[in-house]
Amino acid sequence: MSTSQKIRIRLKAYDHKLLDQSATEIVDIARRTGAKVAGPIPLPTAISRYTVLRGPHIDKKSREQFEIRTHKRLLDILEPTPQTLDAL
């Protein structure tokens, strides 16, 4: 069994465009320095929902829902070189 090194990076963000941009930037840097890259692999999006009353006094049945979506990506950098570690 070989003892190869691996770097696993989990990225989380509320904005999926910014998350994808950061992931491609990391992949480009790792590939430029000679490392093998697996990913970015999309992980399940966590959705947090919050329900609040619309009015301050009456009408309990009138509610409003808000949600926050946390997008996640997984990057594996296989066989990183010393230049890869310095660049990241």
Secondary structure, DSSP 8 states (H G I E B T S, - for coil): -----EEEEEEEES-HHHHHHHHHHHHHHHHHTT-EEEEEEEEEEEEEEEEEESSSSS-TT-EEEEEEEEEEEEEEEES--HHHHHH-
